[in-house]
């Protein structure tokens, strides 16, 4: 495994601070390709979201004119040949290179190479997956024309994994809430979201009814105009860690509190002088089939999803529910279609996130 130089470490710290200050998902999408080229030398970098089932691709490049529309269309036509899709795993896997999977001759024999990579003058690519929406392959890709990426490049991307994932999740949450925040300021008692707005002096300016209920359930009494001690201490530690040059190894993970089969995640996002606390409650135990029917599933599909969330195989589910494995497979396919997901892990995540 490669080792980082002092210059690379400084660039890594700068990059981490940069992505944690992205104020929404659109800002992060545009910031990632530009910022990462200062960290890892590359001809151009691309943020991408790929819907393989619908054959749709959204890309943001730096520089912005690196790939034309016709080139992106050529990529869509042959993207099924890319060996990297198998390794993306929504932010959990290692950074991967095309040369990890294909020899030079094998790569040059692909339609993908001849209609896309060769046309835009590229020979090498390394990519890292991100925890995007279920059903999408989301990530950041770096491209070169001559020298392949080395193990130090891979090491940098892998060190960034927890930071990239957490920055992405936080940006996605604030994007979903930003429109509702405007409504919140007009009449926040009607918004069913876990959102708290804190000013630079630590005073609570807005708190949704849902957030108030969750804070009281998990942290106890809320003092007038403030927050419980546990939340205040966590915020202070979070801000201090973000500003310290020596805390890169500690990703900015959410505050997690658990009680009675449920867990509360609290994330903090910087919005100018304000701090937005984004609260998300989810189950830590599998919901019942009756609960899962609220996802638009039939009772039998909901029963299958219960056992998918418990980590059972199709064969095991068939035995438990007294049906054929082929029938289970059909139910699983229908569940994926209904939930808009492509993997059992994504389906299980949807099941556990139901309130």
Short mmCIF file of the C-alpha atoms (twelve columns), coordinates in Angstrom:
data_MODEL
# 
_entry.id   MODEL 
# 
loop_
_atom_site.group_PDB 
_atom_site.id 
_atom_site.type_symbol 
_atom_site.label_atom_id 
_atom_site.label_alt_id 
_atom_site.label_comp_id 
_atom_site.label_asym_id 
_atom_site.label_seq_id 
_atom_site.Cartn_x 
_atom_site.Cartn_y 
_atom_site.Cartn_z 
_atom_site.pdbx_PDB_model_num 
ATOM 1   C CA . UNK A 1   0.000   0.000   0.000   1 
ATOM 2   C CA . UNK A 2   1.249   3.497   -0.839  1 
ATOM 3   C CA . UNK A 3   2.049   6.200   1.725   1 
ATOM 4   C CA . UNK A 4   1.032   9.864   1.680   1 
ATOM 5   C CA . UNK A 5   3.554   12.658  1.332   1 
ATOM 6   C CA . UNK A 6   3.278   15.818  3.453   1 
ATOM 7   C CA . UNK A 7   1.900   17.679  0.414   1 
ATOM 8   C CA . UNK A 8   -0.721  15.017  -0.216  1 
ATOM 9   C CA . UNK A 9   -1.783  15.049  3.429   1 
ATOM 10  C CA . UNK A 10  -2.217  18.839  3.398   1 
ATOM 11  C CA . UNK A 11  -4.253  18.611  0.186   1 
ATOM 12  C CA . UNK A 12  -6.360  15.859  1.733   1 
ATOM 13  C CA . UNK A 13  -7.143  17.986  4.802   1 
ATOM 14  C CA . UNK A 14  -8.086  20.950  2.604   1 
ATOM 15  C CA . UNK A 15  -10.375 18.755  0.508   1 
ATOM 16  C CA . UNK A 16  -12.156 17.348  3.573   1 
ATOM 17  C CA . UNK A 17  -12.832 20.818  4.973   1 
ATOM 18  C CA . UNK A 18  -14.116 21.925  1.563   1 
ATOM 19  C CA . UNK A 19  -16.687 19.151  1.122   1 
ATOM 20  C CA . UNK A 20  -18.033 19.476  4.672   1 
ATOM 21  C CA . UNK A 21  -18.991 23.077  3.984   1 
ATOM 22  C CA . UNK A 22  -21.187 22.210  0.954   1 
ATOM 23  C CA . UNK A 23  -24.572 23.704  1.767   1 
ATOM 24  C CA . UNK A 24  -26.722 21.391  -0.362  1 
ATOM 25  C CA . UNK A 25  -26.464 18.458  -2.756  1 
ATOM 26  C CA . UNK A 26  -26.208 20.590  -5.887  1 
ATOM 27  C CA . UNK A 27  -23.288 22.490  -4.368  1 
ATOM 28  C CA . UNK A 28  -21.547 19.231  -3.452  1 
ATOM 29  C CA . UNK A 29  -22.098 17.768  -6.932  1 
ATOM 30  C CA . UNK A 30  -20.321 20.711  -8.545  1 
ATOM 31  C CA . UNK A 31  -17.695 21.063  -5.831  1 
ATOM 32  C CA . UNK A 32  -16.452 17.455  -5.849  1 
ATOM 33  C CA . UNK A 33  -15.000 17.272  -9.400  1 
ATOM 34  C CA . UNK A 34  -13.313 20.661  -9.078  1 
ATOM 35  C CA . UNK A 35  -11.889 20.063  -5.603  1 
ATOM 36  C CA . UNK A 36  -10.633 16.542  -6.203  1 
ATOM 37  C CA . UNK A 37  -8.485  17.557  -9.176  1 
ATOM 38  C CA . UNK A 38  -6.390  19.632  -6.738  1 
ATOM 39  C CA . UNK A 39  -5.892  16.489  -4.665  1 
ATOM 40  C CA . UNK A 40  -5.190  13.850  -7.333  1 
ATOM 41  C CA . UNK A 41  -3.604  14.912  -10.666 1 
ATOM 42  C CA . UNK A 42  -6.021  14.091  -13.479 1 
ATOM 43  C CA . UNK A 43  -7.047  15.366  -16.911 1 
ATOM 44  C CA . UNK A 44  -10.621 15.755  -15.721 1 
ATOM 45  C CA . UNK A 45  -12.953 14.500  -13.007 1 
ATOM 46  C CA . UNK A 46  -16.644 13.627  -13.199 1 
ATOM 47  C CA . UNK A 47  -19.458 13.383  -10.689 1 
ATOM 48  C CA . UNK A 48  -21.982 10.921  -12.074 1 
ATOM 49  C CA . UNK A 49  -25.416 9.496   -11.356 1 
ATOM 50  C CA . UNK A 50  -26.308 6.506   -13.541 1 
ATOM 51  C CA . UNK A 51  -29.704 4.818   -13.776 1 
ATOM 52  C CA . UNK A 52  -28.684 1.621   -15.521 1 
ATOM 53  C CA . UNK A 53  -32.214 0.247   -15.736 1 
ATOM 54  C CA . UNK A 54  -33.603 3.345   -17.480 1 
ATOM 55  C CA . UNK A 55  -30.310 4.015   -19.287 1 
ATOM 56  C CA . UNK A 56  -30.031 7.580   -18.025 1 
ATOM 57  C CA . UNK A 57  -26.872 9.405   -16.969 1 
ATOM 58  C CA . UNK A 58  -26.295 12.756  -15.264 1 
ATOM 59  C CA . UNK A 59  -22.696 13.995  -15.251 1 
ATOM 60  C CA . UNK A 60  -20.871 17.079  -13.976 1 
ATOM 61  C CA . UNK A 61  -17.326 17.456  -15.306 1 
ATOM 62  C CA . UNK A 62  -14.355 19.590  -14.368 1 
ATOM 63  C CA . UNK A 63  -13.404 21.173  -16.661 1 
ATOM 64  C CA . UNK A 64  -17.021 21.551  -17.752 1 
ATOM 65  C CA . UNK A 65  -16.274 21.124  -21.475 1 
ATOM 66  C CA . UNK A 66  -14.245 17.936  -21.065 1 
ATOM 67  C CA . UNK A 67  -17.011 15.727  -22.504 1 
ATOM 68  C CA . UNK A 68  -19.655 16.752  -25.043 1 
ATOM 69  C CA . UNK A 69  -23.279 15.662  -25.198 1 
ATOM 70  C CA . UNK A 70  -22.617 13.255  -28.063 1 
ATOM 71  C CA . UNK A 71  -19.799 11.661  -26.038 1 
ATOM 72  C CA . UNK A 72  -22.103 11.204  -23.029 1 
ATOM 73  C CA . UNK A 73  -24.662 9.574   -25.323 1 
ATOM 74  C CA . UNK A 74  -21.959 7.219   -26.607 1 
ATOM 75  C CA . UNK A 75  -21.119 6.314   -23.005 1 
ATOM 76  C CA . UNK A 76  -24.773 5.493   -22.268 1 
ATOM 77  C CA . UNK A 77  -24.976 3.157   -25.247 1 
ATOM 78  C CA . UNK A 78  -22.077 0.990   -24.074 1 
ATOM 79  C CA . UNK A 79  -21.854 1.670   -20.336 1 
ATOM 80  C CA . UNK A 80  -22.967 -1.907  -19.569 1 
ATOM 81  C CA . UNK A 81  -19.422 -2.961  -20.553 1 
ATOM 82  C CA . UNK A 82  -17.784 -0.985  -17.759 1 
ATOM 83  C CA . UNK A 83  -16.233 -3.379  -15.228 1 
ATOM 84  C CA . UNK A 84  -16.458 -0.741  -12.491 1 
ATOM 85  C CA . UNK A 85  -20.236 -0.882  -11.991 1 
ATOM 86  C CA . UNK A 86  -19.921 -4.214  -10.219 1 
ATOM 87  C CA . UNK A 87  -17.732 -2.638  -7.530  1 
ATOM 88  C CA . UNK A 88  -19.554 0.597   -6.674  1 
ATOM 89  C CA . UNK A 89  -21.699 -0.679  -3.760  1 
ATOM 90  C CA . UNK A 90  -23.110 2.735   -2.733  1 
ATOM 91  C CA . UNK A 91  -20.054 4.129   -1.004  1 
ATOM 92  C CA . UNK A 92  -18.965 0.996   0.849   1 
ATOM 93  C CA . UNK A 93  -16.314 -0.451  -1.454  1 
ATOM 94  C CA . UNK A 94  -12.726 0.476   -2.239  1 
ATOM 95  C CA . UNK A 95  -11.816 2.820   -5.075  1 
ATOM 96  C CA . UNK A 96  -11.425 0.774   -8.258  1 
ATOM 97  C CA . UNK A 97  -9.519  1.138   -11.531 1 
ATOM 98  C CA . UNK A 98  -10.363 -0.251  -14.942 1 
ATOM 99  C CA . UNK A 99  -6.950  -1.938  -14.920 1 
ATOM 100 C CA . UNK A 100 -8.025  -3.889  -11.807 1 
ATOM 101 C CA . UNK A 101 -10.382 -5.882  -14.031 1 
ATOM 102 C CA . UNK A 102 -9.140  -5.755  -17.633 1 
ATOM 103 C CA . UNK A 103 -5.849  -6.105  -19.430 1 
ATOM 104 C CA . UNK A 104 -4.936  -3.377  -21.889 1 
ATOM 105 C CA . UNK A 105 -5.944  -5.547  -24.859 1 
ATOM 106 C CA . UNK A 106 -9.275  -6.475  -23.250 1 
ATOM 107 C CA . UNK A 107 -10.089 -2.835  -22.541 1 
ATOM 108 C CA . UNK A 108 -9.223  -1.703  -26.070 1 
ATOM 109 C CA . UNK A 109 -11.476 -4.436  -27.462 1 
ATOM 110 C CA . UNK A 110 -14.593 -2.964  -25.810 1 
ATOM 111 C CA . UNK A 111 -17.147 -0.866  -27.651 1 
ATOM 112 C CA . UNK A 112 -17.053 1.356   -24.541 1 
ATOM 113 C CA . UNK A 113 -13.376 2.078   -25.170 1 
ATOM 114 C CA . UNK A 114 -13.682 2.713   -28.906 1 
ATOM 115 C CA . UNK A 115 -16.864 4.808   -28.813 1 
ATOM 116 C CA . UNK A 116 -16.196 6.749   -25.619 1 
ATOM 117 C CA . UNK A 117 -12.754 6.549   -24.018 1 
ATOM 118 C CA . UNK A 118 -10.738 6.662   -27.253 1 
ATOM 119 C CA . UNK A 119 -12.957 9.439   -28.679 1 
ATOM 120 C CA . UNK A 120 -12.360 11.710  -25.695 1 
ATOM 121 C CA . UNK A 121 -8.674  10.762  -25.523 1 
ATOM 122 C CA . UNK A 122 -8.725  8.829   -22.236 1 
ATOM 123 C CA . UNK A 123 -6.865  5.650   -21.336 1 
ATOM 124 C CA . UNK A 124 -7.224  5.242   -17.560 1 
ATOM 125 C CA . UNK A 125 -9.920  5.696   -14.944 1 
ATOM 126 C CA . UNK A 126 -10.292 5.297   -11.179 1 
ATOM 127 C CA . UNK A 127 -13.632 5.750   -9.434  1 
ATOM 128 C CA . UNK A 128 -15.190 5.793   -5.973  1 
ATOM 129 C CA . UNK A 129 -18.849 5.104   -5.283  1 
ATOM 130 C CA . UNK A 130 -21.061 7.412   -3.192  1 
ATOM 131 C CA . UNK A 131 -24.192 6.606   -1.136  1 
ATOM 132 C CA . UNK A 132 -26.631 8.028   -3.696  1 
ATOM 133 C CA . UNK A 133 -30.323 7.292   -4.067  1 
ATOM 134 C CA . UNK A 134 -31.423 3.635   -4.301  1 
ATOM 135 C CA . UNK A 135 -31.527 2.535   -7.934  1 
ATOM 136 C CA . UNK A 136 -28.731 4.908   -8.996  1 
ATOM 137 C CA . UNK A 137 -25.012 4.238   -9.342  1 
ATOM 138 C CA . UNK A 138 -23.472 7.409   -7.907  1 
ATOM 139 C CA . UNK A 139 -19.810 8.261   -7.644  1 
ATOM 140 C CA . UNK A 140 -16.793 10.329  -8.601  1 
ATOM 141 C CA . UNK A 141 -14.491 9.277   -11.476 1 
ATOM 142 C CA . UNK A 142 -10.992 10.540  -12.301 1 
ATOM 143 C CA . UNK A 143 -9.567  10.155  -15.799 1 
ATOM 144 C CA . UNK A 144 -6.101  10.261  -17.355 1 
ATOM 145 C CA . UNK A 145 -4.695  10.108  -20.866 1 
ATOM 146 C CA . UNK A 146 -1.289  8.580   -20.156 1 
ATOM 147 C CA . UNK A 147 -0.085  7.327   -16.775 1 
ATOM 148 C CA . UNK A 148 -2.389  4.947   -14.905 1 
ATOM 149 C CA . UNK A 149 -3.464  5.749   -11.349 1 
ATOM 150 C CA . UNK A 150 -1.243  4.264   -8.643  1 
ATOM 151 C CA . UNK A 151 -1.787  2.863   -5.177  1 
ATOM 152 C CA . UNK A 152 -1.198  6.255   -3.544  1 
ATOM 153 C CA . UNK A 153 -4.128  7.611   -5.575  1 
ATOM 154 C CA . UNK A 154 -6.287  4.711   -4.444  1 
ATOM 155 C CA . UNK A 155 -5.172  5.245   -0.849  1 
ATOM 156 C CA . UNK A 156 -6.234  8.899   -0.982  1 
ATOM 157 C CA . UNK A 157 -9.701  8.012   -2.271  1 
ATOM 158 C CA . UNK A 158 -10.126 5.240   0.301   1 
ATOM 159 C CA . UNK A 159 -9.086  7.555   3.143   1 
ATOM 160 C CA . UNK A 160 -11.769 9.941   1.925   1 
ATOM 161 C CA . UNK A 161 -14.508 7.294   1.932   1 
ATOM 162 C CA . UNK A 162 -16.113 8.052   5.333   1 
ATOM 163 C CA . UNK A 163 -15.853 11.801  4.712   1 
ATOM 164 C CA . UNK A 164 -17.322 11.599  1.207   1 
ATOM 165 C CA . UNK A 165 -20.176 9.411   2.438   1 
ATOM 166 C CA . UNK A 166 -21.053 11.624  5.388   1 
ATOM 167 C CA . UNK A 167 -20.773 14.859  3.384   1 
ATOM 168 C CA . UNK A 168 -23.045 13.343  0.743   1 
ATOM 169 C CA . UNK A 169 -25.668 12.195  3.250   1 
ATOM 170 C CA . UNK A 170 -25.725 15.570  4.983   1 
ATOM 171 C CA . UNK A 171 -25.985 17.457  1.681   1 
ATOM 172 C CA . UNK A 172 -28.821 15.184  0.526   1 
ATOM 173 C CA . UNK A 173 -30.749 15.764  3.739   1 
ATOM 174 C CA . UNK A 174 -30.415 19.542  3.614   1 
ATOM 175 C CA . UNK A 175 -31.479 19.526  -0.043  1 
ATOM 176 C CA . UNK A 176 -34.645 17.616  0.840   1 
ATOM 177 C CA . UNK A 177 -35.366 20.022  3.684   1 
ATOM 178 C CA . UNK A 178 -34.423 23.351  2.098   1 
ATOM 179 C CA . UNK A 179 -37.782 23.883  0.403   1 
ATOM 180 C CA . UNK A 180 -39.562 22.896  3.571   1 
ATOM 181 C CA . UNK A 181 -37.367 25.265  5.552   1 
ATOM 182 C CA . UNK A 182 -38.895 28.145  3.605   1 
ATOM 183 C CA . UNK A 183 -42.321 26.876  4.605   1 
ATOM 184 C CA . UNK A 184 -41.027 26.322  8.112   1 
ATOM 185 C CA . UNK A 185 -40.247 30.006  8.511   1 
ATOM 186 C CA . UNK A 186 -43.811 30.836  7.537   1 
ATOM 187 C CA . UNK A 187 -45.585 28.254  9.653   1 
ATOM 188 C CA . UNK A 188 -43.234 25.631  10.980  1 
ATOM 189 C CA . UNK A 189 -45.681 23.833  13.273  1 
ATOM 190 C CA . UNK A 190 -47.212 22.083  10.238  1 
ATOM 191 C CA . UNK A 191 -43.936 20.594  8.926   1 
ATOM 192 C CA . UNK A 192 -43.395 16.947  9.852   1 
ATOM 193 C CA . UNK A 193 -39.607 17.039  9.720   1 
ATOM 194 C CA . UNK A 194 -36.866 16.760  12.316  1 
ATOM 195 C CA . UNK A 195 -35.213 20.159  11.835  1 
ATOM 196 C CA . UNK A 196 -33.669 22.642  14.294  1 
ATOM 197 C CA . UNK A 197 -32.177 26.026  13.334  1 
ATOM 198 C CA . UNK A 198 -29.510 27.317  15.745  1 
ATOM 199 C CA . UNK A 199 -27.871 30.748  15.461  1 
ATOM 200 C CA . UNK A 200 -24.159 31.508  15.896  1 
ATOM 201 C CA . UNK A 201 -24.669 32.173  19.611  1 
ATOM 202 C CA . UNK A 202 -26.183 28.724  20.160  1 
ATOM 203 C CA . UNK A 203 -29.787 29.938  20.506  1 
ATOM 204 C CA . UNK A 204 -32.579 27.873  18.938  1 
ATOM 205 C CA . UNK A 205 -34.415 29.983  16.367  1 
ATOM 206 C CA . UNK A 206 -36.719 27.330  14.934  1 
ATOM 207 C CA . UNK A 207 -37.619 23.787  15.941  1 
ATOM 208 C CA . UNK A 208 -40.222 21.610  14.259  1 
ATOM 209 C CA . UNK A 209 -42.777 19.779  16.325  1 
ATOM 210 C CA . UNK A 210 -41.269 16.469  15.201  1 
ATOM 211 C CA . UNK A 211 -37.766 17.565  16.226  1 
ATOM 212 C CA . UNK A 212 -39.025 18.718  19.626  1 
ATOM 213 C CA . UNK A 213 -40.682 15.358  20.241  1 
ATOM 214 C CA . UNK A 214 -37.603 13.388  19.238  1 
ATOM 215 C CA . UNK A 215 -35.214 15.558  21.253  1 
ATOM 216 C CA . UNK A 216 -37.363 15.144  24.362  1 
ATOM 217 C CA . UNK A 217 -37.671 11.379  23.788  1 
ATOM 218 C CA . UNK A 218 -33.919 10.818  23.371  1 
ATOM 219 C CA . UNK A 219 -32.243 13.640  25.350  1 
ATOM 220 C CA . UNK A 220 -34.741 14.797  27.933  1 
ATOM 221 C CA . UNK A 221 -36.019 18.260  28.835  1 
ATOM 222 C CA . UNK A 222 -35.395 21.133  26.409  1 
ATOM 223 C CA . UNK A 223 -34.312 24.328  28.199  1 
ATOM 224 C CA . UNK A 224 -35.944 27.582  27.158  1 
ATOM 225 C CA . UNK A 225 -34.258 28.900  24.007  1 
ATOM 226 C CA . UNK A 226 -31.567 26.235  24.026  1 
ATOM 227 C CA . UNK A 227 -30.795 22.537  23.635  1 
ATOM 228 C CA . UNK A 228 -30.156 19.669  26.076  1 
ATOM 229 C CA . UNK A 229 -26.560 19.432  27.304  1 
ATOM 230 C CA . UNK A 230 -25.776 16.299  25.272  1 
ATOM 231 C CA . UNK A 231 -26.655 18.047  22.014  1 
ATOM 232 C CA . UNK A 232 -24.779 21.245  22.906  1 
ATOM 233 C CA . UNK A 233 -21.618 19.326  23.802  1 
ATOM 234 C CA . UNK A 234 -21.780 17.313  20.579  1 
ATOM 235 C CA . UNK A 235 -22.175 20.490  18.492  1 
ATOM 236 C CA . UNK A 236 -19.182 22.097  20.199  1 
ATOM 237 C CA . UNK A 237 -17.051 18.982  19.640  1 
ATOM 238 C CA . UNK A 238 -18.156 18.742  15.992  1 
ATOM 239 C CA . UNK A 239 -17.229 22.361  15.228  1 
ATOM 240 C CA . UNK A 240 -13.898 22.068  17.037  1 
ATOM 241 C CA . UNK A 241 -13.030 18.884  15.126  1 
ATOM 242 C CA . UNK A 242 -13.908 20.427  11.778  1 
ATOM 243 C CA . UNK A 243 -11.570 23.338  12.409  1 
ATOM 244 C CA . UNK A 244 -8.656  21.254  13.679  1 
ATOM 245 C CA . UNK A 245 -5.896  20.251  11.225  1 
ATOM 246 C CA . UNK A 246 -5.150  17.027  13.084  1 
ATOM 247 C CA . UNK A 247 -8.502  15.256  13.121  1 
ATOM 248 C CA . UNK A 248 -8.780  13.909  9.599   1 
ATOM 249 C CA . UNK A 249 -8.914  10.313  10.804  1 
ATOM 250 C CA . UNK A 250 -12.195 11.027  12.593  1 
ATOM 251 C CA . UNK A 251 -15.041 11.306  10.043  1 
ATOM 252 C CA . UNK A 252 -17.827 13.746  10.847  1 
ATOM 253 C CA . UNK A 253 -20.302 11.057  11.821  1 
ATOM 254 C CA . UNK A 254 -23.772 11.921  13.119  1 
ATOM 255 C CA . UNK A 255 -24.692 11.853  16.765  1 
ATOM 256 C CA . UNK A 256 -26.544 8.569   17.343  1 
ATOM 257 C CA . UNK A 257 -28.982 7.863   20.160  1 
ATOM 258 C CA . UNK A 258 -30.957 4.627   20.584  1 
ATOM 259 C CA . UNK A 259 -34.026 3.588   22.536  1 
ATOM 260 C CA . UNK A 260 -36.654 0.825   22.343  1 
ATOM 261 C CA . UNK A 261 -35.850 -0.570  18.905  1 
ATOM 262 C CA . UNK A 262 -35.336 2.838   17.279  1 
ATOM 263 C CA . UNK A 263 -32.383 5.112   16.648  1 
ATOM 264 C CA . UNK A 264 -32.057 8.845   16.113  1 
ATOM 265 C CA . UNK A 265 -29.331 10.272  13.846  1 
ATOM 266 C CA . UNK A 266 -28.474 13.962  14.284  1 
ATOM 267 C CA . UNK A 267 -26.420 15.699  11.593  1 
ATOM 268 C CA . UNK A 268 -25.207 19.298  11.608  1 
ATOM 269 C CA . UNK A 269 -24.974 21.380  8.436   1 
ATOM 270 C CA . UNK A 270 -23.503 24.889  8.220   1 
ATOM 271 C CA . UNK A 271 -25.862 27.386  6.566   1 
ATOM 272 C CA . UNK A 272 -24.062 30.717  6.689   1 
ATOM 273 C CA . UNK A 273 -23.987 31.842  10.312  1 
ATOM 274 C CA . UNK A 274 -26.682 29.327  11.215  1 
ATOM 275 C CA . UNK A 275 -26.382 25.673  12.150  1 
ATOM 276 C CA . UNK A 276 -29.063 23.305  10.901  1 
ATOM 277 C CA . UNK A 277 -29.585 20.133  12.901  1 
ATOM 278 C CA . UNK A 278 -31.137 17.429  10.730  1 
ATOM 279 C CA . UNK A 279 -32.819 14.679  12.714  1 
ATOM 280 C CA . UNK A 280 -33.756 11.307  11.263  1 
ATOM 281 C CA . UNK A 281 -35.364 8.513   13.258  1 
ATOM 282 C CA . UNK A 282 -35.356 4.929   12.025  1 
ATOM 283 C CA . UNK A 283 -35.988 1.463   13.308  1 
ATOM 284 C CA . UNK A 284 -33.249 -0.840  14.544  1 
ATOM 285 C CA . UNK A 285 -35.671 -3.776  14.577  1 
ATOM 286 C CA . UNK A 286 -37.517 -5.062  11.525  1 
ATOM 287 C CA . UNK A 287 -41.061 -3.660  11.135  1 
ATOM 288 C CA . UNK A 288 -44.043 -5.948  10.747  1 
ATOM 289 C CA . UNK A 289 -45.547 -6.964  7.409   1 
ATOM 290 C CA . UNK A 290 -48.521 -4.745  8.214   1 
ATOM 291 C CA . UNK A 291 -46.181 -1.756  8.596   1 
ATOM 292 C CA . UNK A 292 -44.452 -2.545  5.295   1 
ATOM 293 C CA . UNK A 293 -47.735 -2.613  3.385   1 
ATOM 294 C CA . UNK A 294 -47.626 1.186   3.709   1 
ATOM 295 C CA . UNK A 295 -44.842 1.105   1.088   1 
ATOM 296 C CA . UNK A 296 -47.447 0.008   -1.470  1 
ATOM 297 C CA . UNK A 297 -46.704 -3.713  -1.182  1 
ATOM 298 C CA . UNK A 298 -49.154 -6.586  -1.072  1 
ATOM 299 C CA . UNK A 299 -49.333 -8.543  2.176   1 
ATOM 300 C CA . UNK A 300 -47.278 -11.406 0.693   1 
ATOM 301 C CA . UNK A 301 -44.653 -9.021  -0.698  1 
ATOM 302 C CA . UNK A 302 -44.461 -7.306  2.689   1 
ATOM 303 C CA . UNK A 303 -43.915 -10.672 4.395   1 
ATOM 304 C CA . UNK A 304 -41.058 -11.439 1.990   1 
ATOM 305 C CA . UNK A 305 -39.515 -8.004  2.640   1 
ATOM 306 C CA . UNK A 306 -39.587 -8.630  6.397   1 
ATOM 307 C CA . UNK A 307 -37.304 -11.626 5.902   1 
ATOM 308 C CA . UNK A 308 -35.112 -9.824  3.339   1 
ATOM 309 C CA . UNK A 309 -34.513 -7.210  6.033   1 
ATOM 310 C CA . UNK A 310 -33.547 -10.039 8.405   1 
ATOM 311 C CA . UNK A 311 -30.867 -11.145 5.934   1 
ATOM 312 C CA . UNK A 312 -32.540 -14.355 4.764   1 
ATOM 313 C CA . UNK A 313 -31.876 -15.896 1.347   1 
ATOM 314 C CA . UNK A 314 -34.651 -16.683 -1.124  1 
ATOM 315 C CA . UNK A 315 -34.359 -20.358 -0.235  1 
ATOM 316 C CA . UNK A 316 -34.696 -19.643 3.479   1 
ATOM 317 C CA . UNK A 317 -37.671 -17.335 2.879   1 
ATOM 318 C CA . UNK A 318 -39.350 -20.038 0.787   1 
ATOM 319 C CA . UNK A 319 -39.052 -22.483 3.690   1 
ATOM 320 C CA . UNK A 320 -40.270 -19.968 6.279   1 
ATOM 321 C CA . UNK A 321 -43.299 -18.837 4.242   1 
ATOM 322 C CA . UNK A 322 -44.045 -22.294 2.780   1 
ATOM 323 C CA . UNK A 323 -43.793 -21.305 -0.892  1 
ATOM 324 C CA . UNK A 324 -41.541 -22.209 -3.798  1 
ATOM 325 C CA . UNK A 325 -38.234 -20.433 -4.263  1 
ATOM 326 C CA . UNK A 326 -39.391 -19.372 -7.735  1 
ATOM 327 C CA . UNK A 327 -42.404 -17.628 -6.190  1 
ATOM 328 C CA . UNK A 328 -40.134 -15.850 -3.724  1 
ATOM 329 C CA . UNK A 329 -37.942 -14.679 -6.608  1 
ATOM 330 C CA . UNK A 330 -41.005 -13.187 -8.337  1 
ATOM 331 C CA . UNK A 331 -42.049 -11.419 -5.139  1 
ATOM 332 C CA . UNK A 332 -38.512 -10.033 -4.712  1 
ATOM 333 C CA . UNK A 333 -38.545 -8.661  -8.264  1 
ATOM 334 C CA . UNK A 334 -41.910 -6.987  -7.679  1 
ATOM 335 C CA . UNK A 335 -40.626 -5.517  -4.393  1 
ATOM 336 C CA . UNK A 336 -37.596 -4.041  -6.190  1 
ATOM 337 C CA . UNK A 337 -39.840 -2.505  -8.859  1 
ATOM 338 C CA . UNK A 338 -42.285 -1.071  -6.330  1 
ATOM 339 C CA . UNK A 339 -39.534 0.439   -4.149  1 
ATOM 340 C CA . UNK A 340 -37.368 1.602   -7.075  1 
ATOM 341 C CA . UNK A 341 -34.299 -0.317  -5.869  1 
ATOM 342 C CA . UNK A 342 -31.959 -2.878  -7.419  1 
ATOM 343 C CA . UNK A 343 -30.450 -4.732  -4.457  1 
ATOM 344 C CA . UNK A 344 -31.583 -6.598  -1.359  1 
ATOM 345 C CA . UNK A 345 -29.550 -4.206  0.790   1 
ATOM 346 C CA . UNK A 346 -31.389 -1.194  -0.617  1 
ATOM 347 C CA . UNK A 347 -34.761 -2.921  -0.081  1 
ATOM 348 C CA . UNK A 348 -33.823 -3.755  3.509   1 
ATOM 349 C CA . UNK A 349 -32.767 -0.141  4.096   1 
ATOM 350 C CA . UNK A 350 -36.167 1.071   2.892   1 
ATOM 351 C CA . UNK A 351 -37.872 -1.400  5.217   1 
ATOM 352 C CA . UNK A 352 -35.891 -0.265  8.245   1 
ATOM 353 C CA . UNK A 353 -36.415 3.434   7.465   1 
ATOM 354 C CA . UNK A 354 -40.203 3.227   7.659   1 
ATOM 355 C CA . UNK A 355 -41.550 5.068   10.689  1 
# 
